[in-house]
Amino acid sequence: MNTKIDHWENVYRKKQESALSWFQKHPTPSLGLILEFNRDYAAGIIDIGAGSSRLVDALAHGGFSDITLLDISNTALALSMKRLGEYSNNIRCIVDDITSWNPQHKWQIWHDRAVFHFLTEKHEQDAYIDVLVRATKPGSIVILGTFAPDGPKTCSGLPIKRYSGKDLKKRLGPGFDLLKATSYTHSTPTDVEQKFTFVVLRRR
Ligand SMILES: C[S@@+](CC[C@H](N)C(=O)[O-])C[C@H]1O[C@@H](n2cnc3c(N)ncnc32)[C@H](O)[C@@H]1O
């Protein structure tokens, strides 16, 4: 029994999409940052821990042609595929744990909203960064969103690690240049404010 998979499968099987604390109708600021740092609609983009996020809808409807979603929950990705209808035909889905995934491809844009912050142990963070390096190439853009130092201490009932932009740059290490760090306040479906940090990094 894998408790990580069980946790996330239960979440997506039992809760309505719009009841999830991280639910967003519009994928702000993710989409804005992707468009600010990339104007190549043929660029390969991967959303790590995509869940049932509507970022994929915005990307696919906006003209991005090479989109991959990865999540530990098959149910989450299936929800997005169903919602996308015929647009789903061009989306690649990968069901795997990001800390043990073996990437077979390199992406130009790596996006992660609220996944890296679940990795509270150094060895898990190291494993994530190792996968990130293997799945990208020099020049690739990396967008990470985590809870901020004054954000919540848990997410989906699990402990998380909070980061400032400087913390994220330091944790990712010298292989990445920091292009932008910004704060964002997410309002949950029950109107609770959650402070996020978003960074954009370029792989050296
Ligand atoms: C807080 S949700 C965020 C979902 C999505 N990024 C969004 O912004 O709506 C975290 C997501 O990460 C996925 N996840 C958690 N741990 C993971 C792991 N180790 N590998 C891959 N996905 C993971 C969960 O299934 C869930 O969909």
The ligand as a MOL file (V3000), in Angstrom:
LIG
                    3D

  0  0  0     0  0            999 V3000
M  V30 BEGIN CTAB
M  V30 COUNTS 27 29 0 0 0
M  V30 BEGIN ATOM
M  V30 1 C -2.0400 20.9790 -4.0760 0
M  V30 2 S -2.3210 19.9860 -5.4900 0 CHG=1
M  V30 3 C -1.9560 21.1160 -6.8190 0
M  V30 4 C -2.5180 20.6500 -8.1310 0
M  V30 5 C -2.2390 21.5790 -9.3100 0
M  V30 6 N -0.8210 21.8010 -9.4970 0
M  V30 7 C -2.9690 22.8760 -9.1740 0
M  V30 8 O -2.3180 23.9160 -9.0480 0
M  V30 9 O -4.2080 22.8440 -9.2180 0 CHG=-1
M  V30 10 C -0.8860 18.9260 -5.5010 0
M  V30 11 C -0.8850 17.9340 -6.6340 0
M  V30 12 O 0.3490 17.2480 -6.6450 0
M  V30 13 C 0.1370 15.8620 -6.8320 0
M  V30 14 N 1.2720 15.1950 -6.1630 0
M  V30 15 C 1.5350 15.1750 -4.8380 0
M  V30 16 N 2.6840 14.5160 -4.5950 0
M  V30 17 C 3.1480 14.1210 -5.8040 0
M  V30 18 C 4.2990 13.3930 -6.2190 0
M  V30 19 N 5.1910 12.9470 -5.3340 0
M  V30 20 N 4.4780 13.1600 -7.5320 0
M  V30 21 C 3.5630 13.6100 -8.4490 0
M  V30 22 N 2.4540 14.3060 -8.1100 0
M  V30 23 C 2.2560 14.5610 -6.8100 0
M  V30 24 C -1.2240 15.5990 -6.2190 0
M  V30 25 O -1.8570 14.4580 -6.7150 0
M  V30 26 C -1.9600 16.8770 -6.5480 0
M  V30 27 O -2.6240 16.7880 -7.7840 0
M  V30 END ATOM
M  V30 BEGIN BOND
M  V30 1 1 1 2
M  V30 2 1 2 3
M  V30 3 1 2 10
M  V30 4 1 3 4
M  V30 5 1 4 5
M  V30 6 1 5 6
M  V30 7 1 5 7
M  V30 8 2 7 8
M  V30 9 1 7 9
M  V30 10 1 10 11
M  V30 11 1 11 12
M  V30 12 1 11 26
M  V30 13 1 12 13
M  V30 14 1 13 14
M  V30 15 1 13 24
M  V30 16 1 14 15
M  V30 17 1 14 23
M  V30 18 2 15 16
M  V30 19 1 16 17
M  V30 20 1 17 18
M  V30 21 2 17 23
M  V30 22 1 18 19
M  V30 23 2 18 20
M  V30 24 1 20 21
M  V30 25 2 21 22
M  V30 26 1 22 23
M  V30 27 1 24 25
M  V30 28 1 24 26
M  V30 29 1 26 27
M  V30 END BOND
M  V30 END CTAB
M  END
